[in-house]
């Protein structure tokens, strides 16, 4: 019997691997044909070069677009090896690494939603996921989104109480601040369980490890780059406009939607109030889901909340659509999952006028809807999850 099962298993893995490699190669060819710039990767490389040269990291303006440094100093330390290969080799290596990270991200997402994942399943999903807009754009720009997502899920799919759980979140938050909301989620869940006399220790331990890791690597960066660290934590971290124009179509956060809706480059107090309310509500829904044992829903809701309340969440930050679609599929809502998958593969937000003369400030109703697709999906998820959890608590 075992002799029959093994060849079948090998055959399934071989077929899925072949399809995945074919999809990745096609993707690679399509990206080369599109002459992708991988401009963010070049910014990372320039940051690494600035660190090595002892220059002013936050005075840097890199590439023909004059893009500034926006990440914490620890990220720039990690980027120093990017200066070693030439640009052509770096682009190839970064693309290959991101494709490998996509497979890892899919595998961890499957572990999250169903507690197990076969190799062939991860390969099949990765073969399709590479074509969705957030993943395509991540590889187009040479972004770090998949790395951060893998670090977070590496923590959140571990067994409860694992001694290193939380380290990935701490490192991810030190590279880019948005994942820090996962540490807050762990802390709030642990405190809620402590109040209910539940199993709170693993949650608070993970939150403490995340906070300690973040503090440790940030302190390390401060020792190596004291001037840049002072500059970032006292000034740059508060400059939301430094990242880019709020109203850009690519900005799929609440701030971006409000900027386009109000036809202003700075939604000001409106965004602060809405983001605070959505942040509190989203965190509450994530904690409530975790308390009911629905960890996958809790993680996806937390990720979505972080994307919604961030001042800028570019479309490529929404790689979290992968576990979202898998979660909906696993819940038995296959038609809804197919619609969501199609939406994230449609590139519809780019159908509206966009460009340097800021046409986003003059969008009509249909254009506003198209340019808010990811944000609308995120808000719908939070609303649906809160209603389902509320109904569950009433019938429990």
NUTILO-321166 format. One record per residue (C-alpha): residue number from 0; y negated, x, z. Coordinates in nm, 3 decimals. Layout:
N
{NUM,{Y,X,Z}},
...
This chain:
396
{0,{0.000,0.000,0.000}},
{1,{-0.239,0.280,0.094}},
{2,{-0.157,0.455,-0.234}},
{3,{-0.278,0.146,-0.421}},
{4,{-0.595,0.099,-0.214}},
{5,{-0.720,0.457,-0.249}},
{6,{-0.725,0.461,-0.633}},
{7,{-0.904,0.124,-0.633}},
{8,{-1.161,0.254,-0.386}},
{9,{-1.214,0.571,-0.588}},
{10,{-1.247,0.363,-0.905}},
{11,{-1.512,0.139,-0.747}},
{12,{-1.707,0.440,-0.622}},
{13,{-1.679,0.616,-0.958}},
{14,{-1.803,0.311,-1.151}},
{15,{-2.093,0.248,-0.912}},
{16,{-2.187,0.618,-0.915}},
{17,{-2.185,0.622,-1.294}},
{18,{-2.405,0.312,-1.315}},
{19,{-2.643,0.450,-1.052}},
{20,{-2.675,0.785,-1.229}},
{21,{-2.732,0.610,-1.562}},
{22,{-3.006,0.397,-1.404}},
{23,{-3.167,0.702,-1.242}},
{24,{-3.157,0.903,-1.564}},
{25,{-3.310,0.610,-1.756}},
{26,{-3.574,0.583,-1.487}},
{27,{-3.647,0.956,-1.509}},
{28,{-3.684,0.936,-1.887}},
{29,{-3.912,0.633,-1.857}},
{30,{-4.134,0.810,-1.606}},
{31,{-4.158,1.120,-1.824}},
{32,{-4.238,0.901,-2.128}},
{33,{-4.515,0.737,-1.925}},
{34,{-4.658,1.083,-1.846}},
{35,{-4.676,1.011,-1.475}},
{36,{-4.917,1.241,-1.295}},
{37,{-4.753,1.247,-0.950}},
{38,{-5.110,1.288,-0.831}},
{39,{-5.038,1.234,-0.462}},
{40,{-4.776,1.509,-0.471}},
{41,{-5.045,1.741,-0.609}},
{42,{-5.275,1.640,-0.322}},
{43,{-4.999,1.724,-0.074}},
{44,{-4.956,2.060,-0.244}},
{45,{-5.331,2.125,-0.222}},
{46,{-5.322,2.039,0.149}},
{47,{-5.043,2.289,0.203}},
{48,{-5.237,2.553,0.013}},
{49,{-5.547,2.483,0.222}},
{50,{-5.349,2.528,0.543}},
{51,{-5.207,2.858,0.419}},
{52,{-5.555,2.977,0.317}},
{53,{-5.712,2.871,0.647}},
{54,{-5.954,2.635,0.473}},
{55,{-6.119,2.314,0.593}},
{56,{-5.847,2.052,0.545}},
{57,{-6.072,1.746,0.563}},
{58,{-6.335,1.890,0.331}},
{59,{-6.070,1.920,0.061}},
{60,{-6.113,1.732,-0.265}},
{61,{-5.800,1.773,-0.475}},
{62,{-5.706,1.706,-0.840}},
{63,{-5.939,1.578,-1.113}},
{64,{-5.988,1.258,-0.911}},
{65,{-6.136,1.445,-0.614}},
{66,{-5.894,1.288,-0.366}},
{67,{-5.945,1.372,0.004}},
{68,{-5.698,1.448,0.281}},
{69,{-5.615,1.130,0.474}},
{70,{-5.299,1.212,0.674}},
{71,{-5.288,1.375,1.020}},
{72,{-5.281,1.758,1.034}},
{73,{-4.907,1.766,1.110}},
{74,{-4.839,1.630,0.760}},
{75,{-5.033,1.919,0.606}},
{76,{-4.815,2.164,0.799}},
{77,{-4.506,2.003,0.648}},
{78,{-4.660,2.027,0.302}},
{79,{-4.699,2.407,0.306}},
{80,{-4.356,2.469,0.138}},
{81,{-4.480,2.263,-0.159}},
{82,{-4.697,2.560,-0.256}},
{83,{-4.396,2.783,-0.328}},
{84,{-4.264,2.639,-0.661}},
{85,{-4.477,2.591,-0.972}},
{86,{-4.607,2.241,-1.043}},
{87,{-4.346,2.154,-1.306}},
{88,{-4.057,2.255,-1.080}},
{89,{-4.217,2.075,-0.787}},
{90,{-4.236,1.750,-0.983}},
{91,{-3.869,1.770,-1.075}},
{92,{-3.764,1.854,-0.720}},
{93,{-3.980,1.577,-0.568}},
{94,{-3.838,1.317,-0.808}},
{95,{-3.481,1.421,-0.734}},
{96,{-3.547,1.417,-0.359}},
{97,{-3.705,1.072,-0.374}},
{98,{-3.408,0.936,-0.568}},
{99,{-3.172,1.076,-0.304}},
{100,{-3.392,0.925,-0.033}},
{101,{-3.374,0.589,-0.212}},
{102,{-2.994,0.592,-0.188}},
{103,{-3.020,0.683,0.181}},
{104,{-3.279,0.410,0.239}},
{105,{-3.061,0.149,0.069}},
{106,{-2.758,0.262,0.271}},
{107,{-2.951,0.238,0.599}},
{108,{-3.092,-0.101,0.494}},
{109,{-2.738,-0.230,0.436}},
{110,{-2.635,-0.095,0.777}},
{111,{-2.931,-0.278,0.926}},
{112,{-2.857,-0.618,0.774}},
{113,{-2.477,-0.621,0.786}},
{114,{-2.380,-0.340,1.032}},
{115,{-2.166,-0.171,0.768}},
{116,{-2.213,-0.039,0.416}},
{117,{-1.971,0.096,0.160}},
{118,{-2.080,0.379,-0.066}},
{119,{-2.039,0.174,-0.382}},
{120,{-2.259,-0.104,-0.241}},
{121,{-2.540,0.140,-0.168}},
{122,{-2.514,0.285,-0.518}},
{123,{-2.521,-0.054,-0.690}},
{124,{-2.828,-0.166,-0.496}},
{125,{-3.007,0.167,-0.548}},
{126,{-2.944,0.142,-0.923}},
{127,{-3.147,-0.179,-0.931}},
{128,{-3.400,-0.101,-0.657}},
{129,{-3.534,0.203,-0.842}},
{130,{-3.699,-0.032,-1.094}},
{131,{-3.897,-0.243,-0.845}},
{132,{-4.271,-0.179,-0.847}},
{133,{-4.308,-0.024,-0.498}},
{134,{-4.028,0.227,-0.564}},
{135,{-4.141,0.300,-0.920}},
{136,{-4.497,0.365,-0.798}},
{137,{-4.376,0.576,-0.507}},
{138,{-4.201,0.810,-0.751}},
{139,{-4.487,0.785,-1.000}},
{140,{-4.730,0.926,-0.745}},
{141,{-4.481,1.151,-0.565}},
{142,{-4.540,0.964,-0.240}},
{143,{-4.371,1.003,0.101}},
{144,{-4.295,0.633,0.160}},
{145,{-3.918,0.662,0.123}},
{146,{-3.907,0.960,0.359}},
{147,{-4.096,0.767,0.627}},
{148,{-3.878,0.458,0.582}},
{149,{-3.560,0.666,0.611}},
{150,{-3.688,0.831,0.931}},
{151,{-3.760,0.490,1.083}},
{152,{-3.430,0.330,0.983}},
{153,{-3.240,0.642,1.089}},
{154,{-3.357,0.553,1.440}},
{155,{-3.319,0.178,1.426}},
{156,{-2.963,0.176,1.289}},
{157,{-2.827,0.409,1.556}},
{158,{-2.612,0.279,1.836}},
{159,{-2.814,0.151,2.136}},
{160,{-2.897,0.424,2.382}},
{161,{-2.848,0.718,2.145}},
{162,{-3.025,1.014,2.301}},
{163,{-3.226,1.097,1.988}},
{164,{-3.318,0.739,1.893}},
{165,{-3.696,0.728,1.854}},
{166,{-3.739,1.081,1.721}},
{167,{-3.755,0.968,1.358}},
{168,{-4.024,0.712,1.438}},
{169,{-4.225,0.975,1.627}},
{170,{-4.213,1.218,1.334}},
{171,{-4.295,0.943,1.083}},
{172,{-4.598,0.834,1.290}},
{173,{-4.718,1.194,1.311}},
{174,{-4.706,1.218,0.930}},
{175,{-4.872,0.881,0.876}},
{176,{-4.993,0.656,1.156}},
{177,{-4.863,0.317,1.034}},
{178,{-4.501,0.366,1.159}},
{179,{-4.639,0.393,1.514}},
{180,{-4.612,0.013,1.534}},
{181,{-4.235,0.054,1.557}},
{182,{-4.279,0.247,1.883}},
{183,{-4.497,-0.037,2.016}},
{184,{-4.224,-0.280,1.909}},
{185,{-3.960,-0.080,2.101}},
{186,{-4.184,-0.069,2.409}},
{187,{-4.263,-0.442,2.404}},
{188,{-3.897,-0.535,2.353}},
{189,{-3.791,-0.311,2.640}},
{190,{-4.055,-0.460,2.871}},
{191,{-3.953,-0.814,2.772}},
{192,{-3.589,-0.736,2.844}},
{193,{-3.682,-0.576,3.177}},
{194,{-3.869,-0.892,3.275}},
{195,{-3.564,-1.099,3.179}},
{196,{-3.333,-0.852,3.355}},
{197,{-3.162,-0.762,3.030}},
{198,{-3.047,-0.432,2.882}},
{199,{-3.393,-0.274,2.865}},
{200,{-3.314,0.094,2.910}},
{201,{-3.215,0.179,2.547}},
{202,{-3.533,0.022,2.412}},
{203,{-3.770,0.192,2.657}},
{204,{-3.586,0.520,2.615}},
{205,{-3.630,0.504,2.237}},
{206,{-3.998,0.416,2.280}},
{207,{-4.044,0.713,2.515}},
{208,{-3.866,0.949,2.273}},
{209,{-4.086,0.825,1.988}},
{210,{-4.404,0.872,2.192}},
{211,{-4.291,1.212,2.317}},
{212,{-4.198,1.332,1.969}},
{213,{-4.528,1.212,1.827}},
{214,{-4.722,1.383,2.106}},
{215,{-4.518,1.703,2.074}},
{216,{-4.556,1.756,1.700}},
{217,{-4.922,1.647,1.712}},
{218,{-4.985,1.903,1.984}},
{219,{-4.808,2.164,1.773}},
{220,{-5.041,2.082,1.484}},
{221,{-5.339,2.109,1.721}},
{222,{-5.230,2.458,1.826}},
{223,{-5.189,2.575,1.466}},
{224,{-5.484,2.379,1.323}},
{225,{-5.728,2.321,1.613}},
{226,{-6.040,2.260,1.399}},
{227,{-5.867,2.020,1.162}},
{228,{-5.699,1.836,1.448}},
{229,{-6.030,1.787,1.626}},
{230,{-6.189,1.667,1.303}},
{231,{-5.911,1.419,1.229}},
{232,{-5.869,1.266,1.576}},
{233,{-6.243,1.236,1.645}},
{234,{-6.374,1.134,1.303}},
{235,{-6.137,1.096,1.009}},
{236,{-5.895,0.858,1.179}},
{237,{-6.177,0.600,1.204}},
{238,{-6.286,0.626,0.840}},
{239,{-6.088,0.347,0.674}},
{240,{-6.291,0.373,0.354}},
{241,{-6.181,0.735,0.309}},
{242,{-5.841,0.623,0.182}},
{243,{-5.986,0.419,-0.104}},
{244,{-6.173,0.104,-0.196}},
{245,{-6.057,-0.192,0.013}},
{246,{-6.082,-0.436,-0.278}},
{247,{-5.853,-0.243,-0.513}},
{248,{-5.567,-0.453,-0.651}},
{249,{-5.320,-0.194,-0.525}},
{250,{-5.431,-0.262,-0.167}},
{251,{-5.178,-0.521,-0.052}},
{252,{-5.300,-0.549,0.308}},
{253,{-5.494,-0.833,0.466}},
{254,{-5.810,-0.626,0.438}},
{255,{-5.760,-0.589,0.064}},
{256,{-5.698,-0.958,0.012}},
{257,{-6.002,-1.055,0.221}},
{258,{-6.221,-0.807,0.032}},
{259,{-6.121,-0.963,-0.299}},
{260,{-6.141,-1.317,-0.166}},
{261,{-6.490,-1.268,-0.017}},
{262,{-6.602,-1.056,-0.316}},
{263,{-6.717,-0.773,-0.091}},
{264,{-6.614,-0.411,-0.050}},
{265,{-6.619,-0.446,0.329}},
{266,{-6.478,-0.766,0.488}},
{267,{-6.591,-0.630,0.825}},
{268,{-6.538,-0.855,1.128}},
{269,{-6.331,-1.108,0.931}},
{270,{-6.063,-0.847,0.871}},
{271,{-6.067,-0.727,1.233}},
{272,{-6.015,-1.081,1.364}},
{273,{-5.745,-1.174,1.113}},
{274,{-5.562,-0.842,1.151}},
{275,{-5.568,-0.869,1.531}},
{276,{-5.426,-1.221,1.520}},
{277,{-5.157,-1.138,1.262}},
{278,{-5.070,-0.816,1.442}},
{279,{-5.019,-0.992,1.775}},
{280,{-4.824,-1.275,1.613}},
{281,{-4.607,-1.045,1.404}},
{282,{-4.525,-0.823,1.700}},
{283,{-4.437,-1.129,1.907}},
{284,{-4.204,-1.258,1.632}},
{285,{-4.038,-0.916,1.601}},
{286,{-3.979,-0.897,1.977}},
{287,{-3.849,-1.254,1.987}},
{288,{-3.604,-1.174,1.706}},
{289,{-3.483,-0.862,1.888}},
{290,{-3.433,-1.058,2.211}},
{291,{-3.210,-1.302,2.021}},
{292,{-3.001,-1.019,1.881}},
{293,{-3.146,-1.040,1.530}},
{294,{-3.235,-0.674,1.498}},
{295,{-3.256,-0.672,1.117}},
{296,{-3.508,-0.954,1.115}},
{297,{-3.703,-0.785,1.395}},
{298,{-3.726,-0.456,1.204}},
{299,{-3.829,-0.617,0.874}},
{300,{-4.090,-0.832,1.050}},
{301,{-4.229,-0.527,1.231}},
{302,{-4.252,-0.330,0.906}},
{303,{-4.420,-0.623,0.732}},
{304,{-4.668,-0.664,1.016}},
{305,{-4.762,-0.296,0.997}},
{306,{-4.823,-0.329,0.623}},
{307,{-5.034,-0.641,0.665}},
{308,{-5.265,-0.511,0.938}},
{309,{-5.314,-0.159,0.804}},
{310,{-5.663,-0.109,0.655}},
{311,{-5.500,0.002,0.330}},
{312,{-5.141,-0.071,0.228}},
{313,{-5.100,0.039,-0.129}},
{314,{-4.837,-0.143,-0.332}},
{315,{-4.605,0.159,-0.309}},
{316,{-4.605,0.128,0.070}},
{317,{-4.410,-0.195,0.026}},
{318,{-4.077,-0.015,-0.030}},
{319,{-3.975,-0.225,0.271}},
{320,{-3.914,-0.500,0.013}},
{321,{-3.565,-0.347,-0.022}},
{322,{-3.436,-0.440,0.327}},
{323,{-3.634,-0.766,0.306}},
{324,{-3.449,-0.880,-0.008}},
{325,{-3.116,-0.762,0.135}},
{326,{-3.183,-0.952,0.458}},
{327,{-3.254,-1.275,0.270}},
{328,{-2.945,-1.222,0.052}},
{329,{-2.724,-1.157,0.355}},
{330,{-2.856,-1.477,0.518}},
{331,{-2.698,-1.672,0.231}},
{332,{-3.026,-1.755,0.056}},
{333,{-2.924,-1.599,-0.273}},
{334,{-3.173,-1.790,-0.488}},
{335,{-3.465,-1.694,-0.264}},
{336,{-3.348,-1.331,-0.263}},
{337,{-3.334,-1.337,-0.644}},
{338,{-3.687,-1.478,-0.663}},
{339,{-3.816,-1.211,-0.424}},
{340,{-3.640,-0.936,-0.617}},
{341,{-3.788,-1.063,-0.942}},
{342,{-4.134,-1.080,-0.787}},
{343,{-4.123,-0.719,-0.667}},
{344,{-3.996,-0.610,-1.010}},
{345,{-4.256,-0.811,-1.201}},
{346,{-4.555,-0.576,-1.156}},
{347,{-4.756,-0.900,-1.154}},
{348,{-5.031,-0.764,-0.933}},
{349,{-5.123,-0.530,-1.219}},
{350,{-5.169,-0.820,-1.460}},
{351,{-5.523,-0.877,-1.329}},
{352,{-5.830,-0.675,-1.436}},
{353,{-5.859,-0.353,-1.236}},
{354,{-6.024,-0.017,-1.279}},
{355,{-6.316,0.205,-1.195}},
{356,{-6.591,-0.056,-1.238}},
{357,{-6.432,-0.268,-0.960}},
{358,{-6.353,-0.594,-1.147}},
{359,{-6.147,-0.693,-0.839}},
{360,{-6.473,-0.808,-0.678}},
{361,{-6.502,-1.083,-0.939}},
{362,{-6.152,-1.231,-0.955}},
{363,{-6.089,-1.601,-1.017}},
{364,{-5.833,-1.812,-0.833}},
{365,{-5.528,-1.717,-1.039}},
{366,{-5.621,-1.349,-1.032}},
{367,{-5.670,-1.363,-0.655}},
{368,{-5.322,-1.508,-0.615}},
{369,{-5.158,-1.249,-0.840}},
{370,{-5.335,-0.963,-0.664}},
{371,{-5.220,-1.092,-0.323}},
{372,{-4.850,-1.138,-0.402}},
{373,{-4.706,-0.888,-0.154}},
{374,{-4.943,-1.000,0.120}},
{375,{-4.847,-1.363,0.061}},
{376,{-4.477,-1.273,0.081}},
{377,{-4.540,-1.090,0.409}},
{378,{-4.732,-1.380,0.562}},
{379,{-4.465,-1.626,0.445}},
{380,{-4.197,-1.411,0.610}},
{381,{-4.381,-1.409,0.943}},
{382,{-4.438,-1.785,0.929}},
{383,{-4.077,-1.863,0.832}},
{384,{-3.932,-1.630,1.096}},
{385,{-4.152,-1.775,1.371}},
{386,{-4.051,-2.131,1.285}},
{387,{-3.680,-2.046,1.271}},
{388,{-3.691,-1.858,1.599}},
{389,{-3.885,-2.141,1.765}},
{390,{-3.628,-2.397,1.646}},
{391,{-3.345,-2.173,1.767}},
{392,{-3.501,-2.142,2.113}},
{393,{-3.541,-2.520,2.139}},
{394,{-3.179,-2.590,2.052}},
{395,{-3.038,-2.304,2.262}},
